[in-house]
Amino acid sequence: MPLPFLGKDLSPVLFYDMGNVFASPADLFPSLFRWSQPNLTECRTLPSPATCNPIFNYASHAVGGGIRYRTPIGPVRFDVGYNLNPPTFPLGIQTPPSASPPTFQVLHRVNFYFSIGQTF
């Protein structure tokens, strides 16, 4: 779809993305339709590392938009995505546990992407 005054080389896009990388093929189908991370509250309070499931065995969802600019060497892309269900994972878990409590990290909801060339 050409934009007014910009021609056919610049085009807007909207996207919805869903996916993840699973530890084993057996995790794919049970996790594909799971919306959120199991034991999420345990990962944030983290009384014990055993109660937190840092494995991202659910499908992460993102929506966003971007701009594509067509050049002779391939497209230049700039996208902004909003993660609907970012994962939480523990940092600094030590065995045996230390006196300082471990912390957790939540991935950002808003992410920026820039790329040059074809995706595949």
C-alpha positions in Angstrom: 0.0 0.0 0.0 1.7 3.2 -1.1 1.7 6.2 1.3 0.8 9.6 0.0 3.9 11.7 -1.1 6.2 8.8 -0.2 5.7 6.4 -3.1 6.0 2.6 -3.1 9.4 2.4 -1.3 8.1 3.1 2.2 5.3 1.0 3.6 3.7 0.6 7.1 3.1 -2.8 8.7 1.1 -4.1 11.7 2.0 -7.4 13.2 0.9 -10.0 15.8 3.6 -12.5 16.9 3.4 -15.6 18.9 6.0 -18.1 19.7 8.8 -19.4 21.9 11.7 -21.9 22.0 10.9 -25.0 23.9 13.3 -27.2 25.8 12.0 -30.4 24.1 9.5 -31.3 21.4 7.3 -32.8 24.0 6.8 -29.3 25.6 5.5 -27.8 22.4 1.9 -28.9 22.3 1.0 -28.6 26.0 2.6 -25.1 26.1 1.4 -23.7 22.8 -2.0 -22.6 24.2 -0.7 -21.5 27.6 -1.0 -17.8 28.0 1.2 -17.1 31.0 4.2 -18.4 32.8 3.5 -21.1 35.4 4.3 -20.1 39.0 4.8 -16.5 38.1 4.2 -15.2 41.6 6.8 -17.7 43.0 9.3 -16.3 40.6 8.7 -12.7 41.8 8.8 -13.5 45.6 11.2 -16.4 45.2 11.2 -17.9 48.7 12.9 -21.0 47.2 14.4 -21.5 43.8 12.6 -24.9 43.5 9.2 -23.2 43.5 10.0 -20.9 40.5 9.7 -22.4 37.0 12.1 -20.2 34.9 11.5 -22.4 31.9 9.5 -20.4 29.4 7.0 -23.1 28.6 4.3 -20.9 27.3 3.6 -18.9 24.1 4.8 -15.3 24.3 2.5 -12.9 22.4 3.4 -9.5 21.0 1.7 -6.8 18.9 3.2 -3.9 17.1 3.9 -1.9 14.0 6.7 -0.8 11.9 8.0 0.8 8.7 9.7 -0.9 5.7 11.9 1.0 3.3 12.8 -0.8 0.1 16.4 -0.2 -1.0 18.4 -1.8 -3.9 20.3 -4.1 -1.3 17.1 -5.2 0.5 14.5 -3.8 2.9 15.4 -1.7 5.9 13.0 -2.3 8.8 12.2 -0.6 12.0 9.6 -2.2 14.3 8.2 -1.4 17.7 6.6 -4.4 19.5 4.6 -4.6 22.8 5.0 -7.9 24.7 1.6 -8.9 26.2 3.1 -11.4 28.6 6.8 -10.9 29.3 8.6 -13.7 31.2 10.0 -13.3 34.7 13.1 -15.2 35.7 15.4 -15.4 38.7 18.9 -14.0 38.8 21.7 -14.8 41.1 20.4 -18.1 42.5 23.2 -19.8 44.4 23.6 -23.3 45.8 23.7 -23.3 48.8 21.6 -20.1 49.2 23.5 -17.0 50.3 22.4 -14.5 52.9 21.3 -12.0 50.3 18.0 -12.8 48.6 18.0 -13.5 44.9 16.5 -11.0 42.6 14.2 -11.4 39.5 14.1 -9.8 36.1 11.1 -9.1 33.9 11.8 -8.6 30.2 10.7 -5.3 28.8 7.2 -4.9 27.4 8.2 -2.4 24.7 10.9 -3.6 22.3 12.5 -1.9 19.3 13.9 -3.9 16.3 16.0 -2.7 13.4 17.1 -4.9 10.5 18.6 -4.7 7.0 17.9 -7.3 4.4 15.5 -10.3 4.1 14.5 -12.2 7.3 15.1 -15.6 5.9 
